[in-house]
Amino acid sequence: MRAFVVTEPFTYEVRDVAPPVADTGSVVVDVQRVGVCGTDADFFRGDMAYLHDGHARFPMRLGHEWMGTITAVGPGVERDWLGRRVTGDTMLGCGSCRRCRSGHQHVCETRREVGIREDFPGALAEKLVVPVTSLHKLPDTVDDATGALVEPGGNALRSLQAADLRAGDRLLVLGPGTIGLLVALFAQARDIEVHVAGVTAPTIEFARTLGFDGVWDNSQLPELEWDAIVNASNDAASPAKALDLVEPGGHVVYVGFGSGSSEIDSRSMTLKDVTAVGILSASPALAETISIYASGDVDPRPLIGATIGLEGVGQVLDGHRPETAGPGPKIHVDPST
């Protein structure tokens, strides 16, 4: 089968590799759609922390935002999984440690991450093998494109849940990338007053097409009382900005991060009585994200700028958008093309 492989920073190829075989408890998925993520770009550049702490190494097969159809099952897996349209959890905990047993398998110390950590091959390939326990079935009302947006949607939904807002509260999202815009869409569906702030003109203009209450240049924010702020930006100065802007007693949620470190002043957090939450994974919110998409309350498909084949992935990871791409921030891949 064909697979996209990063062999070292900024170096890649589409290789013919042996197709995966389903072992005990696993299934083989024919991948139909994969999202290209900022984490993939961090690996491509060699910036991702896992490369420097020994949890990842080149060559790598990337891809963790995916959906597909099950075409083979291993021993111990019921055959009625065959033909199912599914997506899956990126985080694969050991299943036996204290964190896994308490429902926090996404922060298991020895976890594998699909396409990210501990050499687990990713979904930028024609086929993918994953544990059946990681799978979520997709209803017919969730099409392929939407199915591959479940993983980023889960991160966004968890971020909104952590913001602890009610209808009529005011939310500011810093960073109009895929995650930030999904946070804003989920909030909009809950009758929260939604504002989005960006840096570049094209991203700001696109966000304005989505019907939010306000979309702003990051340097020209209005003086409003922000009940919560979700930082979905990779700007190193953004975490401190979020803490400065949020109302006393409010919530700051950190889901975006850059390749370098950032600083916040804990004195400000304490004196403002602010609750700060970090979001690593979509895992606890995948099922609810599917349900919301299936209901039609949130439609993430306008965020897709283009769908390309495996041969075009390297250029996208190197920062080049396809010439035919629309304004949406997310690039999808159909590995069969």
C-alpha positions in Angstrom: 0.0 0.0 0.0 1.0 3.7 -0.3 1.9 5.7 2.8 3.2 9.2 3.4 6.5 9.0 5.4 8.6 11.8 6.9 12.2 10.5 6.9 13.8 13.5 8.6 12.8 17.2 9.1 11.6 18.7 5.8 12.2 15.4 3.9 9.4 13.1 2.9 8.2 10.5 0.3 5.2 8.5 -0.6 6.4 4.9 -0.1 5.0 1.5 -1.0 4.9 -0.4 2.3 3.6 -3.7 3.5 -0.1 -3.5 4.3 -1.0 -3.9 7.9 -2.4 -7.2 9.3 -5.0 -7.2 12.1 -3.6 -8.9 15.2 -5.6 -9.9 18.3 -8.1 -7.2 19.3 -7.3 -5.1 16.2 -8.9 -4.1 12.9 -7.7 -3.0 9.5 -9.3 0.2 8.3 -9.4 1.4 4.7 -8.7 5.1 5.3 -11.1 7.4 3.3 -10.3 10.8 4.8 -7.5 12.3 6.9 -7.0 15.8 8.3 -3.6 17.5 8.2 -3.0 19.0 11.6 -0.6 21.5 13.1 0.9 18.7 15.2 1.9 17.0 11.9 3.6 20.2 10.7 5.5 20.4 14.0 6.8 16.9 13.4 7.6 17.7 9.8 9.8 20.7 10.9 11.4 18.6 13.7 10.0 20.9 16.4 7.7 18.6 18.2 8.8 17.9 21.8 8.3 14.1 21.5 11.2 14.0 19.0 13.5 15.5 21.6 12.3 13.4 24.6 12.5 10.0 22.9 8.8 9.4 22.4 9.0 9.8 18.6 11.7 9.3 16.0 12.1 9.4 12.2 11.0 7.9 9.9 7.4 8.7 10.9 4.0 7.9 9.3 1.8 10.8 10.4 -2.0 11.2 10.5 -4.4 11.1 13.5 -7.6 12.8 12.3 -9.2 10.1 10.3 -12.2 8.1 9.3 -12.6 4.9 7.2 -14.3 1.6 6.7 -13.2 -1.7 8.5 -12.1 -4.3 6.0 -10.5 -6.9 8.2 -10.7 -8.0 11.9 -8.2 -9.8 14.0 -8.7 -12.7 16.5 -11.1 -11.8 19.3 -13.0 -9.1 17.3 -16.6 -9.6 16.4 -17.1 -9.9 12.6 -20.0 -7.5 12.6 -17.4 -4.7 12.7 -16.7 -5.5 9.0 -18.0 -2.8 6.7 -18.5 -0.3 9.6 -17.6 3.3 9.0 -15.6 4.5 12.0 -13.2 7.0 13.4 -10.9 6.3 16.4 -9.2 7.7 19.4 -5.7 8.9 18.9 -4.6 8.1 22.5 -4.0 4.4 23.2 -3.4 3.9 26.9 -2.0 0.7 28.5 -5.4 0.0 30.0 -4.1 -1.2 33.4 -2.4 1.7 35.1 -4.2 4.0 37.6 -4.8 6.7 35.0 -6.3 4.3 32.5 -8.5 2.7 35.2 -9.8 6.2 36.2 -10.8 7.1 32.7 -7.7 9.2 31.9 -6.1 6.8 29.4 -5.2 9.8 27.2 -2.5 10.8 29.7 -1.3 7.3 30.4 2.5 7.5 30.9 3.1 4.6 28.5 0.4 5.5 26.0 0.9 5.2 22.2 -0.6 7.9 20.0 -1.7 7.1 16.4 0.7 8.8 14.0 2.4 10.7 16.9 4.0 8.7 19.7 5.9 5.5 20.3 6.2 4.5 16.6 2.4 3.9 16.0 1.9 4.3 12.3 -0.6 7.0 11.3 -3.5 7.3 8.9 -1.7 9.1 6.1 -1.8 5.8 4.2 -4.3 3.7 2.4 -4.8 1.4 5.4 -4.5 1.7 9.1 -4.5 -0.9 11.9 -5.9 0.1 15.3 -7.3 -1.6 18.4 -11.1 -2.2 18.2 -11.4 -0.6 21.7 -10.4 2.7 20.3 -13.1 2.9 17.7 -16.3 5.0 17.4 -19.0 4.1 14.9 -20.1 6.8 12.5 -23.8 7.1 11.8 -25.0 7.7 8.2 -25.7 11.3 9.0 -22.0 11.9 9.5 -20.4 11.9 6.1 -16.7 11.1 5.4 -15.5 14.7 5.6 -17.3 15.3 8.9 -16.1 12.0 10.3 -12.5 13.1 9.8 -13.3 16.3 11.8 -14.4 14.3 14.9 -10.9 14.3 16.5 -10.3 18.1 16.3 -14.0 18.6 17.2 -13.4 16.6 20.4 -10.5 18.9 21.4 -12.7 21.9 20.7 -15.7 20.5 22.6 -13.6 19.7 25.6 -12.2 23.3 25.5 -15.7 24.7 25.5 -16.8 22.5 28.3 -13.7 23.6 30.4 -14.7 27.3 29.8 -17.8 26.6 31.9 -20.2 29.0 30.2 -23.9 29.4 30.1 -26.2 30.8 27.4 -25.6 34.6 27.1 -22.1 34.5 28.5 -19.3 36.0 26.5 -16.5 34.0 25.0 -13.3 35.1 23.3 -11.4 32.6 21.2 -7.8 33.5 20.4 -6.7 31.9 17.1 -9.1 31.2 14.2 -7.5 28.0 13.1 -9.5 24.7 12.9 -9.6 24.1 16.7 -10.5 27.8 17.5 -13.2 27.9 14.9 -14.7 24.6 16.1 -14.7 26.0 19.7 -16.6 29.0 18.4 -19.1 26.9 16.4 -19.9 24.7 19.4 -20.3 27.8 21.6 -22.5 29.4 19.0 -24.8 26.4 19.0 -25.2 26.9 22.8 -26.3 30.5 22.5 -23.1 31.8 23.9 -21.9 35.3 22.7 -18.9 34.3 20.6 -16.0 36.5 19.6 -12.9 35.4 17.7 -9.5 37.2 17.3 -6.9 36.5 14.7 -3.7 38.0 13.2 -3.8 37.5 9.5 -6.3 39.1 7.2 -7.4 36.0 5.3 -8.2 34.0 8.5 -10.0 37.0 10.0 -12.1 37.4 6.9 -13.0 33.7 6.7 -14.1 33.7 10.4 -16.4 36.6 9.6 -18.3 34.4 7.2 -19.4 32.1 10.0 -21.8 34.4 11.7 -20.1 35.0 15.1 -21.0 38.0 17.2 -17.6 39.6 16.7 -14.4 38.8 14.8 -11.4 41.1 15.5 -7.8 41.8 14.7 -5.8 40.6 17.7 -4.3 44.1 18.2 -7.7 45.9 18.1 -9.9 44.0 20.5 -12.8 45.9 22.0 -12.8 46.5 25.7 -15.4 44.0 26.7 -15.8 41.7 29.7 -14.7 38.2 28.7 -16.3 35.6 30.9 -13.9 33.0 29.4 -11.1 32.9 26.9 -10.0 29.9 24.9 -6.4 30.2 23.7 -6.2 28.2 20.4 -3.2 30.2 19.2 0.4 29.0 18.7 1.7 32.5 19.5 4.0 32.3 22.6 2.6 35.6 23.9 -1.1 34.5 23.7 -1.3 32.5 27.0 -0.4 35.6 29.0 -2.7 37.8 26.9 -5.6 35.5 27.7 -4.9 35.7 31.4 -4.7 39.5 31.2 -8.0 39.8 29.3 -10.3 37.4 31.2 -12.7 38.7 33.8 -11.9 38.0 37.4 -13.5 34.7 38.4 -13.5 33.6 34.8 -11.9 30.7 32.9 -8.9 30.5 30.6 -8.5 27.3 28.5 -5.2 26.5 26.9 -5.6 24.1 23.9 -3.1 25.7 21.5 0.6 25.9 21.9 3.6 26.7 19.8 7.0 25.1 19.3 8.6 27.2 22.1 7.8 27.8 25.7 5.4 30.6 26.9 5.0 32.3 30.3 2.1 33.3 32.4 2.2 35.2 35.7 0.6 33.0 38.4 0.2 36.0 40.6 -2.3 37.4 38.1 -4.1 34.1 38.1 -4.4 34.0 41.9 -5.3 37.7 42.4 -8.0 37.4 39.7 -9.3 34.1 41.0 -9.1 32.6 37.5 -9.5 29.0 36.7 -7.0 27.8 34.1 -7.4 24.5 32.3 -5.1 22.7 29.8 -6.6 20.4 27.1 -4.5 17.7 25.6 -6.8 15.3 23.9 -10.2 14.8 22.3 -10.6 11.3 23.9 -13.3 12.1 26.5 -15.5 14.0 24.1 -15.3 11.9 20.9 -18.7 10.3 21.3 -20.5 13.5 22.2 -18.8 15.3 19.2 -20.2 12.6 16.9 -23.7 13.0 18.4 -23.6 16.8 17.9 -22.4 16.5 14.3 -25.1 13.9 13.6 -27.8 16.1 15.0 -26.8 18.9 12.6 -26.4 21.4 15.5 -22.8 22.0 14.3 -21.6 21.5 10.7 -17.8 21.7 10.6 -17.5 21.1 6.8 -17.1 24.8 5.9 -13.7 24.7 7.6 -12.3 22.3 4.9 -10.3 24.3 2.4 -9.3 21.4 0.1 -9.1 17.7 -0.2 -5.8 16.4 -1.8 -4.0 13.1 -2.4 -1.0 11.7 -0.6 1.4 13.2 -3.1 0.4 16.8 -2.0 0.8 16.3 1.7 4.5 17.3 1.9 3.8 20.7 0.3 1.0 21.4 2.8 3.2 20.5 5.7 5.8 22.8 4.3 3.4 25.7 4.5 2.0 25.8 1.0 -1.8 25.7 0.4 -3.1 24.0 -2.7 -3.8 26.5 -5.5 -7.4 25.5 -5.7 -8.0 25.7 -1.9 -10.9 27.7 -0.5 -10.6 29.9 2.6 -11.2 27.2 5.2 -8.1 26.3 7.4 -8.4 22.5 7.3 -6.7 20.5 4.5 -8.1 16.9 4.1 -6.4 14.0 2.3 -8.0 11.1 0.4 -5.2 8.5 0.5 -6.8 6.6 -2.4 -6.0 9.4 -4.8 
